[in-house]
């Protein structure tokens, strides 16, 4: 797969990329070839073909981007993992990265010497949103939530969830 876009990486900046899954469909086999043996095993355990494809594309493209940052071929990027199984680059542990996908979008964040997390969610109506929100909300957030109309409650739930999830992913913990 040829990736001609020049990536300029500054030690003082955070870089965010997003792609539509369909834009990478035609590169599926190349992206699959970048995956490590362990990643291929993890992918094989997914139940649905669409999830396997999304895994291969999103993780293969992550390796492509990391390879650009590290001046390595994508399959030569090596990971170590923290105690919560968050990966980091063995070749440069100061390069922080994170990925999130929802529906047909994949977002990536990269930074140097600064922990980074990202989370995206497709907004859907959720039954019993109040009980779910109570599991993640502080007392102050719960007060704001209660004052919202139904549409704004949904938006406020997702906004709160994604901010907290991105923060916890940056710490290497995550909610899921």
MIMARDREN-151497 format. One record per residue (C-alpha): chain; y, z, x. Coordinates in nm, 3 decimals, padded with zeros to 5 digits. Layout:
N
+-------+---------+---------+---------+
| chain |      c2 |      c3 |      c1 |
+-------+---------+---------+---------+
|     A |       Y |       Z |       X |
...
+-------+---------+---------+---------+
This chain:
176
+-------+---------+---------+---------+
| chain |      c2 |      c3 |      c1 |
+-------+---------+---------+---------+
|     A |  00.000 |  00.000 |  00.000 |
|     A |  00.337 | -00.096 |  00.137 |
|     A |  00.617 |  00.149 |  00.080 |
|     A |  00.932 | -00.005 |  00.217 |
|     A |  01.184 |  00.246 |  00.092 |
|     A |  01.350 |  00.418 |  00.386 |
|     A |  01.331 |  00.795 |  00.356 |
|     A |  01.610 |  00.974 |  00.531 |
|     A |  01.523 |  01.338 |  00.562 |
|     A |  01.781 |  01.594 |  00.658 |
|     A |  01.694 |  01.951 |  00.750 |
|     A |  01.979 |  02.064 |  00.524 |
|     A |  01.886 |  01.879 |  00.206 |
|     A |  01.631 |  01.900 | -00.069 |
|     A |  01.490 |  01.563 | -00.174 |
|     A |  01.353 |  01.492 | -00.521 |
|     A |  01.154 |  01.181 | -00.613 |
|     A |  01.014 |  01.077 | -00.946 |
|     A |  00.788 |  00.793 | -01.046 |
|     A |  00.630 |  00.666 | -01.363 |
|     A |  00.254 |  00.673 | -01.342 |
|     A |  00.232 |  00.312 | -01.463 |
|     A |  00.449 |  00.195 | -01.172 |
|     A |  00.173 |  00.299 | -00.933 |
|     A | -00.126 |  00.176 | -01.137 |
|     A | -00.160 | -00.141 | -00.933 |
|     A | -00.185 |  00.070 | -00.617 |
|     A | -00.464 |  00.294 | -00.748 |
|     A | -00.729 |  00.196 | -00.491 |
|     A | -00.492 |  00.234 | -00.196 |
|     A | -00.373 |  00.574 | -00.318 |
|     A | -00.731 |  00.685 | -00.381 |
|     A | -00.821 |  00.591 | -00.023 |
|     A | -00.557 |  00.834 |  00.110 |
|     A | -00.723 |  01.137 | -00.048 |
|     A | -00.922 |  01.381 |  00.162 |
|     A | -01.287 |  01.450 |  00.093 |
|     A | -01.192 |  01.785 | -00.067 |
|     A | -00.938 |  01.616 | -00.294 |
|     A | -01.197 |  01.359 | -00.403 |
|     A | -01.439 |  01.641 | -00.488 |
|     A | -01.166 |  01.819 | -00.689 |
|     A | -01.085 |  01.494 | -00.868 |
|     A | -01.450 |  01.429 | -00.952 |
|     A | -01.465 |  01.761 | -01.140 |
|     A | -01.199 |  01.649 | -01.388 |
|     A | -01.350 |  01.556 | -01.722 |
|     A | -01.144 |  01.260 | -01.837 |
|     A | -01.101 |  00.928 | -01.662 |
|     A | -00.725 |  00.936 | -01.728 |
|     A | -00.695 |  01.275 | -01.554 |
|     A | -00.892 |  01.149 | -01.256 |
|     A | -00.664 |  00.848 | -01.230 |
|     A | -00.349 |  01.060 | -01.256 |
|     A | -00.485 |  01.295 | -00.991 |
|     A | -00.563 |  01.011 | -00.749 |
|     A | -00.226 |  00.846 | -00.801 |
|     A | -00.013 |  01.162 | -00.787 |
|     A | -00.192 |  01.313 | -00.486 |
|     A | -00.223 |  00.982 | -00.304 |
|     A |  00.148 |  00.914 | -00.347 |
|     A |  00.224 |  01.270 | -00.230 |
|     A |  00.028 |  01.194 |  00.087 |
|     A |  00.221 |  00.868 |  00.126 |
|     A |  00.554 |  01.052 |  00.104 |
|     A |  00.439 |  01.331 |  00.337 |
|     A |  00.317 |  01.068 |  00.580 |
|     A |  00.664 |  00.914 |  00.580 |
|     A |  00.821 |  01.252 |  00.656 |
|     A |  00.570 |  01.330 |  00.930 |
|     A |  00.536 |  00.976 |  01.069 |
|     A |  00.164 |  00.982 |  00.992 |
|     A | -00.075 |  00.759 |  00.804 |
|     A | -00.121 |  00.924 |  00.461 |
|     A | -00.488 |  01.010 |  00.511 |
|     A | -00.400 |  01.189 |  00.836 |
|     A | -00.184 |  01.448 |  00.659 |
|     A | -00.374 |  01.777 |  00.676 |
|     A | -00.328 |  02.075 |  00.448 |
|     A | -00.371 |  02.446 |  00.489 |
|     A | -00.357 |  02.668 |  00.181 |
|     A | -00.202 |  03.005 |  00.107 |
|     A | -00.391 |  03.281 | -00.076 |
|     A | -00.292 |  03.124 | -00.411 |
|     A | -00.421 |  02.781 | -00.302 |
|     A | -00.074 |  02.629 | -00.262 |
|     A | -00.098 |  02.359 |  00.006 |
|     A |  00.128 |  02.323 |  00.306 |
|     A |  00.124 |  02.071 |  00.590 |
|     A | -00.080 |  02.176 |  00.889 |
|     A |  00.125 |  01.937 |  01.106 |
|     A |  00.458 |  02.095 |  01.003 |
|     A |  00.443 |  02.422 |  00.806 |
|     A |  00.825 |  02.417 |  00.779 |
|     A |  00.812 |  02.112 |  00.552 |
|     A |  00.792 |  02.251 |  00.199 |
|     A |  00.684 |  02.033 | -00.091 |
|     A |  00.578 |  02.060 | -00.450 |
|     A |  00.471 |  01.827 | -00.728 |
|     A |  00.472 |  01.836 | -01.107 |
|     A |  00.356 |  01.586 | -01.364 |
|     A |  00.378 |  01.561 | -01.737 |
|     A |  00.272 |  01.269 | -01.951 |
|     A |  00.358 |  00.959 | -01.749 |
|     A |  00.601 |  01.111 | -01.499 |
|     A |  00.543 |  01.263 | -01.158 |
|     A |  00.814 |  01.457 | -00.976 |
|     A |  00.807 |  01.559 | -00.609 |
|     A |  01.038 |  01.790 | -00.417 |
|     A |  01.063 |  01.820 | -00.037 |
|     A |  01.272 |  02.048 |  00.181 |
|     A |  01.271 |  02.175 |  00.534 |
|     A |  01.274 |  02.551 |  00.604 |
|     A |  01.342 |  02.621 |  00.236 |
|     A |  01.068 |  02.698 | -00.014 |
|     A |  01.078 |  02.451 | -00.301 |
|     A |  00.920 |  02.428 | -00.642 |
|     A |  00.949 |  02.183 | -00.929 |
|     A |  00.821 |  02.177 | -01.283 |
|     A |  00.854 |  01.927 | -01.564 |
|     A |  00.716 |  01.945 | -01.914 |
|     A |  00.706 |  01.702 | -02.202 |
|     A |  00.884 |  01.874 | -02.489 |
|     A |  00.658 |  01.912 | -02.791 |
|     A |  00.675 |  02.130 | -03.097 |
|     A |  00.464 |  02.439 | -03.042 |
|     A |  00.325 |  02.648 | -03.323 |
|     A |  00.381 |  03.020 | -03.272 |
|     A |  00.646 |  02.952 | -03.008 |
|     A |  00.787 |  03.303 | -03.059 |
|     A |  00.465 |  03.473 | -02.951 |
|     A |  00.429 |  03.243 | -02.651 |
|     A |  00.790 |  03.297 | -02.549 |
|     A |  00.745 |  03.674 | -02.565 |
|     A |  00.483 |  03.646 | -02.291 |
|     A |  00.724 |  03.494 | -02.041 |
|     A |  01.066 |  03.624 | -02.147 |
|     A |  01.274 |  03.912 | -02.023 |
|     A |  01.435 |  04.133 | -02.289 |
|     A |  01.769 |  03.955 | -02.234 |
|     A |  01.608 |  03.613 | -02.273 |
|     A |  01.433 |  03.730 | -02.590 |
|     A |  01.771 |  03.826 | -02.741 |
|     A |  01.916 |  03.482 | -02.665 |
|     A |  01.601 |  03.314 | -02.798 |
|     A |  01.617 |  03.499 | -03.131 |
|     A |  01.972 |  03.372 | -03.194 |
|     A |  01.865 |  03.005 | -03.162 |
|     A |  01.779 |  02.769 | -03.447 |
|     A |  01.426 |  02.620 | -03.445 |
|     A |  01.514 |  02.309 | -03.245 |
|     A |  01.712 |  02.506 | -02.989 |
|     A |  01.429 |  02.762 | -02.962 |
|     A |  01.196 |  02.486 | -02.849 |
|     A |  01.447 |  02.361 | -02.593 |
|     A |  01.520 |  02.715 | -02.472 |
|     A |  01.147 |  02.787 | -02.437 |
|     A |  01.090 |  02.481 | -02.218 |
|     A |  01.402 |  02.541 | -02.013 |
|     A |  01.298 |  02.901 | -01.947 |
|     A |  00.936 |  02.805 | -01.875 |
|     A |  01.018 |  02.525 | -01.629 |
|     A |  01.274 |  02.734 | -01.439 |
|     A |  01.029 |  03.022 | -01.401 |
|     A |  00.737 |  02.794 | -01.317 |
|     A |  00.938 |  02.608 | -01.051 |
|     A |  01.052 |  02.938 | -00.899 |
|     A |  00.699 |  03.078 | -00.887 |
|     A |  00.566 |  02.750 | -00.744 |
|     A |  00.829 |  02.774 | -00.470 |
|     A |  00.698 |  03.121 | -00.390 |
|     A |  00.349 |  02.974 | -00.380 |
|     A |  00.223 |  03.159 | -00.687 |
|     A |  00.273 |  02.951 | -01.005 |
|     A |  00.207 |  03.044 | -01.368 |
|     A | -00.093 |  02.817 | -01.425 |
+-------+---------+---------+---------+
